[in-house]
Amino acid sequence: MRFVLMSFAAAALIAGCSSETGPEKDPEGSQTFTNPGTDTGEESEENDLAGDDITNAYVVDPYSWYYYLEHIEIGEDAIFPAGDRDFYAIDSPAGTNWSIYTSSYYLAGYQVILDTVLRVYDEQGNLLVSNDDMPYRFQETDSGLYYNHDYDGTFYVEVLEWGDWVGETANGGPEYEYELFAALIPPLEVEPNDTFEDADALQADIDAEVDGYMWLNPYTTYALEFYGDLSIDGDRDIYPYKTDNDAESDGAVVQFSLWPEGYGDLSPTLRLYDAFGDLLAETDDPAVGTDYPFFWDAGISYRVLPDTQYYIEVVDEGGGTGFYPAVTVSYLPADIYSGAQFIGFEIEDNNKIGDATSLSMTESTVTAGYYYTRMAGYLGSGDAADVLEILSSDVGTTSGKYVSVTVHAEKAGSLLDAKVKITTADGTEVASATVGLDGSADPEIVDAAIAGDEDLYFHIEQDVGGTGATDQQSSWFALITVSPTPG
């Protein structure tokens, strides 16, 4: 199933983003790409040109093409027979950054036949980076990764099939075809960008030139990317982020993340500021997750306003240096594919039961009586609570069912230390939580049993309290389910 729920119009919330796929050809590169002519998938294992380990990997010459940010096909093969593994050797100087991905989903006519896994090894065969599915399932089960090459010499790219990777039944055949693409990725930040004043100067250039530092994601039109480099100990990179003047995008949630495993030994902190330099959100775990549900596992998730200036900061508080790839994805309140509600937003003032925001529940097409919804909001200064309601009639009945709620604040980069409780209409408490089942600061209630036919109220409050000067700082995101059975 494809989980991306964003249109290009949503991606274009960012004013000044480039609509190009990358900058012009590197001025020092004058040669053109020559396809190495790999296997088409009809070959036997003995004739597999890609090779099945690093000792007989197919040698790719990256200097027969030298286009920064232009992904070039470096291999075309098949996982055939089952259990086949294909290796490619790339010789590269230290300090180069690579983007590598497989394309099988599109090659198979938008069908998942081959579920690829990508792995990168050094010359001694040590595993350096791996990826199963790209974050956000950009190309369904195709794989993609960024790799910072920090030594002079060869690295090896392996393509294998998912069942083989996890130790289950290995799959393969002539129809398990893929194409392998790679590109050199330079940092594209505009120096200096150490201060808000530097970012303002860059924003002025963006406004004047209608060209920015963000580029369309190479895998999909649903996202934007930018690339930076913490060049010295203590370096901080600050980027302007101005949203479009589009009333229809009011309430969009934007996620700011770093590509998983794409920034080597860096331990970066990611922060979001408002136009006055006030901190809105931060995280020291900025990588976007690769597992569903993706919405809850990004660096920062934040509801932005139209025609508003924000700032993004990347810094390594420990003094680490190096390249990093970042990705931004925007979500509008409605699912563009079906018109169904993807995520709702609280309606203020909803700080007590009588003024609660009603939740629109969706019934599962697989499990009768199972309902779910997602909701977002924020607690600001003077906002004691956000109260949400589920009417029993909206889910058939709550009697004999089990209710669960997960609130993500810290995991979304929010400054909010949240707690949640469930009550009936008369205020009787059903369940409450201040932490998650894993001990994290984000509260979670799982399978609270409802005996009678009750309307339910979900109270999201500050446990310790968010810090900050604006009403937008303490964001929260909630997933709420009603199930006929526990578990």
C-alpha positions, -999 to 999 in steps of 0.1 A, spaced: 0 0 0 12 35 -8 11 58 22 21 92 7 -8 116 11 5 148 -3 2 166 -36 29 186 -54 8 217 -46 14 208 -9 51 205 -16 51 239 -32 40 255 1 76 265 3 82 298 -15 113 301 -35 119 263 -39 135 253 -72 115 234 -97 146 220 -113 159 185 -106 194 200 -99 220 226 -108 238 226 -141 265 201 -150 297 204 -129 320 228 -148 349 204 -145 329 175 -160 330 173 -197 324 136 -203 291 119 -208 277 87 -193 283 53 -209 259 26 -198 279 -3 -185 255 -28 -201 245 -50 -173 222 -80 -172 186 -77 -184 173 -104 -161 173 -131 -187 208 -143 -179 215 -173 -157 233 -169 -124 266 -179 -141 262 -150 -165 251 -124 -139 273 -95 -149 267 -77 -116 285 -104 -96 273 -121 -64 299 -107 -39 325 -80 -36 353 -101 -52 335 -102 -86 314 -70 -83 306 -52 -116 330 -22 -118 312 11 -124 332 41 -136 317 71 -119 340 95 -138 325 85 -172 297 108 -159 302 137 -136 268 154 -132 261 165 -97 225 158 -86 217 140 -118 208 103 -111 223 81 -138 215 44 -144 245 24 -134 229 -11 -135 200 -30 -149 195 -65 -138 172 -90 -121 173 -111 -89 174 -144 -107 174 -171 -96 160 -168 -61 187 -159 -36 207 -140 -62 226 -110 -49 241 -83 -72 272 -63 -63 286 -31 -79 320 -15 -73 325 22 -73 359 38 -69 356 72 -53 378 98 -35 372 107 1 347 134 8 322 125 -19 285 121 -11 263 96 -30 226 91 -35 218 56 -46 184 40 -53 167 11 -70 137 14 -93 116 -17 -97 81 -6 -87 78 18 -117 97 -6 -140 71 -33 -132 42 -9 -141 34 3 -106 34 -32 -92 54 -46 -63 72 -77 -77 107 -72 -64 110 -58 -29 147 -46 -29 172 -40 -1 203 -19 -6 235 -23 13 269 -5 11 302 -21 21 338 -9 24 368 -26 9 370 -50 38 334 -61 34 322 -41 65 285 -30 62 283 8 62 248 18 53 216 -1 44 180 6 34 149 -16 29 122 8 19 127 45 14 111 68 40 75 76 32 75 46 8 84 71 -20 86 43 -45 67 16 -26 92 -11 -17 121 3 -37 152 12 -17 172 44 -15 200 57 6 226 85 10 262 76 16 292 98 27 324 82 14 352 91 37 382 73 23 400 71 -10 391 38 -26 363 15 -36 329 10 -20 304 -18 -29 267 -16 -35 246 -47 -30 211 -53 -43 192 -82 -28 156 -93 -23 137 -87 10 129 -123 18 165 -132 14 175 -103 36 153 -112 66 161 -149 64 127 -160 51 120 -176 17 142 -160 -9 123 -149 -40 135 -143 -75 130 -149 -112 134 -132 -146 105 -108 -138 123 -96 -106 139 -68 -125 154 -35 -112 174 -5 -123 201 9 -101 207 47 -101 234 68 -85 243 105 -83 270 126 -67 255 150 -42 273 182 -32 263 204 -2 241 231 -17 238 254 13 246 291 6 274 303 29 275 321 52 244 307 68 253 308 105 229 335 117 193 346 112 206 376 94 224 353 69 191 334 64 173 367 58 198 377 32 193 343 15 155 347 17 158 381 0 178 364 -28 151 337 -31 124 363 -33 143 382 -60 154 353 -81 126 328 -74 152 301 -69 161 285 -36 182 259 -19 156 231 -20 153 206 -48 126 182 -59 132 148 -44 146 125 -71 122 97 -62 89 116 -62 73 150 -67 58 147 -32 88 160 -13 117 185 -14 153 180 -3 183 201 7 219 192 14 243 209 39 277 204 55 287 212 90 322 222 79 339 230 112 335 224 149 307 247 161 293 254 127 255 259 126 234 261 94 203 283 94 180 282 64 150 304 57 116 287 51 88 309 39 54 294 31 33 304 2 4 329 4 -22 302 -1 -53 302 21 -61 266 9 -30 253 25 -38 268 59 -33 241 85 -8 221 65 16 200 86 52 201 74 78 175 84 115 184 85 138 154 88 172 141 79 175 110 57 182 79 79 218 68 80 226 96 55 248 117 78 275 94 89 289 100 124 271 133 129 248 137 160 228 166 147 201 186 164 173 200 142 153 231 153 125 252 139 121 289 147 95 315 140 101 349 123 112 364 156 138 337 163 117 321 190 121 283 192 91 264 180 103 228 179 135 208 182 148 172 182 180 154 187 166 124 167 160 141 134 160 110 111 127 101 95 117 65 101 113 40 73 85 20 89 47 27 88 31 47 104 55 72 90 36 102 102 47 97 138 84 91 131 99 121 115 123 147 129 99 177 134 62 178 125 47 212 126 15 229 115 25 259 94 6 290 84 5 306 49 27 335 40 48 330 71 86 331 77 102 302 96 139 292 100 154 257 100 186 251 120 210 221 118 238 219 143 259 192 160 262 202 197 291 177 201 312 194 175 308 168 148 313 178 111 301 164 78 275 162 51 238 157 58 208 153 35 174 167 46 139 161 34 107 180 38 72 167 32 39 185 36 4 171 45 -28 189 38 -58 182 60 -76 160 34 -64 129 16 -60 140 -20 -67 105 -34 -101 98 -18 -112 130 -1 -112 111 32 -100 129 62 -63 121 68 -57 144 97 -79 168 115 -72 199 136 -87 208 169 -112 237 170 -106 262 198 -118 270 224 -121 233 233 -107 232 269 -137 216 285 -162 188 277 -190 211 266 -168 226 239 -149 195 228 -138 191 192 -158 162 176 -137 135 159 -146 121 125 -140 84 128 -133 61 98 -143 24 99 -118 -2 88 -126 -20 55 -110 -51 69 -123 -53 105 -159 -45 112 -163 -23 143 -127 -10 142 -126 28 139 -97 52 138 -88 89 133 -59 113 136 -60 147 151 -35 175 156 -34 207 177 -13 227 201 -13 239 237 -2 274 241 1 298 271 -32 300 288 -46 269 271 -52 245 299 -64 215 278 -76 204 244 -106 181 246 -118 158 218 -149 137 217 -162 105 202 -199 100 202 -209 65 208 -233 66 178 -204 76 156 -187 42 161 -219 20 162 -215 18 200 -186 21 224 -202 -6 247 -179 -36 251 -152 -20 229 -116 -10 236 -102 25 232 -66 34 225 -49 68 221 -13 77 214 -1 113 217 31 123 199 47 155 210 83 149 219 86 125 190 73 153 167 99 177 180 73 196 201 82 213 234 51 199 250 54 174 279 19 159 274 -5 138 294 -38 124 282 -69 110 300 -101 95 288 -134 104 306 -171 99 301 -195 128 297 -199 134 334 -161 136 339 -156 101 352 -120 90 344 -117 58 323 -79 59 319 -49 83 319 -12 83 310 18 106 312 43 83 295 43 58 267 45 20 271 82 23 262 88 48 290 90 78 266 76 112 274 47 108 249 17 93 267 -1 62 254 -33 44 266 -39 10 251 -71 -10 252 -91 9 278 -123 -12 282 -156 6 279 -184 -13 297 -214 9 288 -227 29 258 -207 60 266 -196 91 247 -159 95 253 -137 125 259 -100 128 254 -82 155 274 -47 164 262 -30 186 288 5 198 297 21 175 322 50 198 331 42 225 306 56 237 274 79 266 274 76 294 249 63 328 240 38 318 213 6 298 212 19 276 184 49 261 203 34 231 220 22 210 191 7 175 196 -5 148 172 -29 120 183 -39 86 169 -72 73 184 -87 39 178 -119 21 188 -117 -17 185 -141 -46 191 -112 -67 205 -80 -58 225 -46 -60 209 
